[in-house]
Amino acid sequence: KEKELMALSSKVKVIALPTRQGLIRAKMRGVEEAKGSVIVFMEGHCIVNKDWLQPLLHRIVLDPKALAMPALDIIPQENWHAYHRTPPIIWRYEWNMNLVTSSPGHTSRESP
């Protein structure tokens, strides 16, 4: 897998930790090693569409301290062709780490 990832671009660097340390520690190690001005974390189960990155980078240009997150559309596991767009919503974390989603006239809370 490491060779496949590195073949994507000369800018890709694979960091293999000597022992399993969990997702967050692995990401923090990536942050320590990063050299770019923007860090993008991709999960293995994510599928991106054409031109998915440009809108996120544009938000960062507008506010360099922004934490930009794409819309998470629904692709049913049993039928990848049954794609459903997620309605426009806003995600944010509160200080107590509750994930809050909101859309005009609606707010919902999810515990981490």
C-alpha positions in Angstrom: 0.0 0.0 0.0 2.8 2.4 0.8 4.3 2.1 -2.7 0.8 2.7 -4.3 0.3 5.8 -2.2 3.7 7.2 -3.0 3.2 6.6 -6.7 0.3 9.1 -6.7 2.6 12.1 -6.4 6.2 13.0 -5.5 4.6 15.1 -2.7 3.1 12.1 -0.9 5.0 10.9 2.1 4.0 7.8 3.9 4.8 7.7 7.6 4.6 4.2 9.1 4.6 4.1 12.9 6.5 1.2 14.4 3.5 0.1 16.5 -0.3 0.7 16.3 -1.0 3.9 18.2 -4.5 4.7 17.0 -6.0 7.2 14.6 -5.5 10.4 16.5 -1.9 9.8 17.3 -1.2 8.8 13.7 -2.8 12.0 12.5 -0.9 14.1 15.0 2.4 12.5 13.8 1.3 13.6 10.3 0.8 17.1 11.5 4.3 17.1 13.0 5.8 16.0 9.7 3.7 18.2 7.4 5.5 20.9 5.4 2.6 22.4 3.5 0.4 25.3 4.4 -2.8 23.2 4.3 -3.3 19.7 5.8 -6.0 17.4 4.4 -7.0 14.2 6.2 -8.7 11.6 4.2 -10.3 8.5 5.7 -10.0 5.2 3.9 -13.8 4.9 3.4 -14.2 8.3 1.7 -14.9 8.6 -2.0 -14.3 12.1 -3.4 -15.8 13.5 -6.6 -14.2 15.6 -9.3 -13.1 19.1 -8.1 -13.9 18.4 -4.4 -10.8 20.2 -3.0 -11.1 23.6 -4.6 -14.1 24.8 -2.6 -12.4 23.8 0.6 -9.2 25.6 -0.3 -11.2 28.7 -1.3 -12.8 28.8 2.2 -9.2 28.7 3.7 -8.2 31.5 1.4 -11.1 33.6 2.8 -10.2 32.7 6.4 -6.8 31.1 6.9 -7.8 29.9 10.4 -10.8 28.0 9.0 -11.4 24.3 9.6 -13.0 23.4 6.3 -15.1 20.2 5.9 -16.9 19.0 2.8 -20.5 17.9 2.6 -20.8 14.2 3.5 -23.1 12.7 0.9 -24.8 9.4 1.3 -23.7 6.4 -0.8 -25.5 3.3 0.4 -23.1 0.4 1.0 -25.3 -2.1 -0.8 -25.7 0.1 -4.0 -22.9 2.6 -4.8 -25.0 3.9 -7.7 -27.8 5.1 -5.4 -26.1 8.4 -4.5 -27.9 11.0 -2.4 -26.8 14.5 -1.9 -26.8 15.7 1.7 -28.9 18.9 2.2 -26.8 22.0 3.0 -25.9 21.9 6.7 -23.3 23.5 8.9 -21.1 21.3 11.2 -19.2 22.7 14.2 -17.7 21.4 17.4 -18.6 23.0 20.7 -16.1 23.3 23.5 -17.5 20.2 25.2 -16.8 18.3 21.9 -20.5 17.9 21.0 -20.8 17.8 17.2 -23.6 20.2 16.2 -25.2 20.2 12.8 -27.6 22.9 11.7 -29.5 24.0 8.7 -31.9 27.0 8.4 -34.5 26.5 11.1 -33.0 23.2 12.5 -30.3 22.2 14.9 -29.3 18.7 16.1 -26.7 17.5 18.5 -24.6 14.3 18.3 -22.2 13.2 21.1 -18.6 12.3 20.0 
